[in-house]
C-alpha cells in the first residue's frame, strides 16, 4: 500500500501551481528461494529459504509545479526517496531500499472536454545512491509512461496504457558481483476509472493492469494497481 498525501498550495511559481506530496510505503513482502546442486557422484544438496515481513518502507517526498493552457496541462518536479524506512540487514525480504534516490520528472496531458479524449505522457530520470550495507549502487534509470483514455461520461472512462523502462548506467559497487546488469522493460495494459460521491465528497477509483512483453535483467510478469483518490480538505480563495 502506498498512501499519498498531496497538497496543492495557493502559491504560484513562474505562472504555475506549486504542490507537495509524501508517500510512505506500507505493506508485506514474502520471498521464497529454492536451490538444488547436483554433485559428480549423484549427491544432491538442496536448500529452501523463506522470509516475509510486514513493515514500512522509505517515504518519498515530492515537489511539483503544474501549468494549464487551454486543453494542455503540464507539470515538472522532483521526487526524493529518503532512506529512513525499516531496512533489515541480511534479510531476503525488504520494502525499504536503504539508499537515497531522486527522480526528476515531467508530464504533459492534452484533454478535450468536448469529445472526452485524454492523451498523456510522463517521463523521468532516476538517480540512485549506494546501499552502504550491501555496497551496491543501482545505475541511473530512464522511464516513460503513456495513456490514451476516453471519458464516456463524468462517471466512467476507459483507456490504453503502457511504459518503457531502461537503465542508463550499469550497477556498480563491491556488491555488484554480476557486473553492470543493466535492465530494460516494455509493457502494455489498460485502465478504467469510476467517479462517484460518498455523501457530498467526490471520490475517484482507478484500476490499472500491465503485461510486460520484453524484459532484460529484471523480473518479468504482470501487475495490477488500484488507486482511490479522496479530497480531505478543499480551501476556497
Steps between C-alpha positions, in 0.01 A plus 500: 500500500627846408284765670577842355419836656494776235478873576432735209600836644360843402854610414596580140854457363585601142126509433445143621337343805734366769419168668664262750447130568622228736466123445592262788488139364342245733455132424604137515765327289560125482799340328551127428830367365571139400844379387628153402861397434589161344844358573719275279412189700126556478478677834240774510510795736175695522399798704181697539490849648195706589466845647209741545455838662216743565642847556551849351739612230685819411267800471512687168480881515391687187473860383346600167372795297208472257385729217183519292429653158179414320482123457865456598619428855864435589708446810859461615649408836729283707436203730756396763526158666609553864672191650334505842273197456525169683789331317602157636861411434568146368125447437355362176189719519508877531277790404756773571781562247752630758643755259431852382338551162357790299266493202474810279179476301271681259150429368270634229126445451270611217134473594206608283189525720277520191584148380627363835835382358816523710858434381783499755873432516734515800874445512784527747853403597580337835839550665582233760737515795691207653367254754778523760422156646501298175755734333272498194409799285226454243568692179305807395166423334279647228125441489209619288129425544211579268121481496212554255167516679142564392253651748158355418335704775593697811485171690690256276810491276696226324841501334829343392825545693861392481855568614861461395788471745872498427801514728738766371811409701613167638484382861819553697661454840666208677164321527430510124648155437296453179656803337301788343180287476316776312124446497233571240123449487204576274135453596148564371171500686163657565333726751151599612381766743178556695393832654228514763396677819489378857263747660617835361865392459620405148697175476701363210593133454748381235613152396816445293644172370824437309653202317874518443597386150877551480722487806877481551676452837177559696215290632234453232129475562163672524391764750178670608438817700195638678500873584240686707508882510312688771527878566559556871475881505404751233598863559315773312685819408 
